[in-house]
Amino acid sequence: MKQNQNTINSEKVLLDGKVFFFDLKEAKNGNKYLAITQSKPVEDDNFERIKMILFENEIEAFNEAMSKVLKDFKPRWRKPTEAYITELRKKHPMAFQPWSKENEELLISMYNEGKDIPALASALQRQEGAIRARLNKLGLIEKSAAA
């Protein structure tokens, strides 16, 4: 991408047909600012652009807020790392292991006996989310209860 004279640094990210531009620029008065632009195709070979400008005095607070929010963001599509799985298995030894027929039958039996999610997770050495997901897959609970 051709940089304007006032562009200090520029990054482009392509995601699902959209393009995001992150441009660090310098104004005529010497102040720096960040321009974030989303561009996506619309009808007739045109593009819709949405732009956000963050000035020097706003970037630190923006970065701080973004960091706080993203630390709790764990996308479902991201494949877990080996290090993450190893650490998780210290508490939940069966985490990310395939479900055996025997474990599924035990889960169904215990669930039908009225055991709650924490008790099932403890007995099967898995995370509560994995228990809910499997119960949902087996048709024993609704998806909303599994979330």
C-alpha positions in Angstrom: 0.0 0.0 0.0 1.3 3.4 -0.9 2.0 5.5 2.2 1.1 9.1 2.4 3.8 11.6 3.3 2.4 11.9 6.8 2.2 8.1 7.4 4.8 6.8 9.9 3.7 3.2 9.9 1.0 1.2 8.3 -0.4 -2.3 8.7 -3.1 -4.0 6.6 -5.2 -7.0 7.8 -7.5 -8.9 5.4 -10.4 -10.8 7.2 -13.5 -12.3 5.6 -13.6 -9.9 2.7 -12.9 -6.9 4.8 -9.7 -4.9 4.9 -8.5 -3.2 8.1 -5.9 -0.4 7.8 -4.0 0.7 10.9 -2.1 3.9 10.0 0.1 5.8 12.4 0.3 9.3 11.1 1.8 12.7 11.9 -0.3 15.9 11.7 1.1 19.1 10.3 1.5 20.4 13.9 3.8 17.3 14.7 1.2 15.4 16.8 0.8 11.8 16.1 -2.6 10.0 15.6 -3.8 6.5 14.7 -6.3 6.1 11.9 -8.1 2.8 11.9 -10.1 2.1 8.7 -12.4 -0.8 7.8 -13.1 -1.2 4.1 -15.5 -3.7 2.7 -16.9 -4.2 -0.8 -20.5 -3.3 -1.5 -22.5 -3.4 -4.7 -21.2 -2.0 -8.1 -17.5 -2.4 -7.2 -17.7 0.3 -4.5 -16.4 0.1 -1.0 -17.9 1.1 2.3 -15.3 2.7 4.6 -15.6 3.2 8.3 -12.8 5.3 9.9 -11.9 5.9 13.5 -9.2 8.5 14.5 -7.4 8.3 17.9 -5.3 11.3 18.9 -2.1 11.1 20.9 -3.8 12.0 24.2 -6.4 9.2 23.6 -4.3 6.3 22.6 -3.0 5.3 26.0 -6.5 5.1 27.5 -7.8 3.3 24.4 -5.0 0.8 24.6 -5.5 0.3 28.3 -9.3 -0.4 27.8 -8.7 -2.6 24.9 -6.1 -4.6 26.8 -8.4 -5.1 29.7 -11.2 -6.4 27.5 -9.0 -8.6 25.3 -7.3 -10.4 28.3 -10.7 -12.2 28.9 -11.3 -12.8 25.2 -10.7 -16.5 24.3 -12.0 -17.0 20.8 -13.6 -20.4 20.3 -11.9 -20.8 16.9 -8.4 -20.5 18.2 -6.7 -23.8 18.6 -5.3 -24.2 22.1 -1.5 -24.4 22.4 0.3 -27.4 23.9 1.4 -25.3 26.8 -2.2 -24.3 27.5 -3.4 -27.9 27.4 -0.5 -29.1 29.6 -1.3 -26.5 32.2 -5.0 -27.2 32.0 -4.5 -30.9 32.5 -2.9 -30.3 35.9 -6.4 -29.5 37.1 -8.5 -31.4 34.5 -6.5 -34.5 33.4 -9.0 -35.4 30.7 -9.2 -31.9 29.1 -9.2 -32.1 25.3 -9.2 -35.9 25.3 -11.7 -37.6 23.0 -14.8 -38.9 24.8 -14.8 -42.7 25.1 -18.1 -44.6 24.9 -17.6 -45.6 28.6 -17.1 -42.0 29.7 -20.2 -40.9 27.7 -22.3 -43.7 29.4 -20.9 -42.7 32.8 -21.8 -39.0 32.1 -25.4 -40.0 31.1 -25.8 -42.2 34.1 -24.6 -39.6 36.6 -26.6 -36.9 34.9 -29.7 -39.0 35.1 -29.0 -39.6 38.8 -29.2 -35.8 39.3 -25.5 -35.0 39.6 -24.8 -31.3 38.9 -22.3 -29.9 36.4 -19.5 -29.4 39.0 -19.8 -32.9 40.3 -19.8 -34.3 36.8 -16.8 -32.3 35.9 -14.9 -33.4 39.0 -15.8 -37.1 38.4 -14.9 -37.1 34.8 -11.8 -34.9 35.2 -13.0 -32.3 32.6 -13.9 -28.7 32.6 -17.5 -27.7 33.3 -17.8 -26.2 29.8 -16.8 -29.6 28.3 -19.5 -31.3 30.4 -22.1 -28.9 29.2 -21.0 -29.2 25.6 -21.2 -33.0 25.7 -24.6 -33.0 27.5 -25.8 -30.6 24.7 -24.4 -32.9 22.0 -26.1 -35.9 23.6 -29.4 -33.9 23.6 -29.7 -33.9 27.4 -29.6 -30.1 27.8 -30.5 -27.2 25.6 -27.8 -25.2 23.9 -28.7 -22.1 26.0 -28.0 -24.1 29.2 -24.7 -25.4 27.7 -23.3 -21.8 27.1 
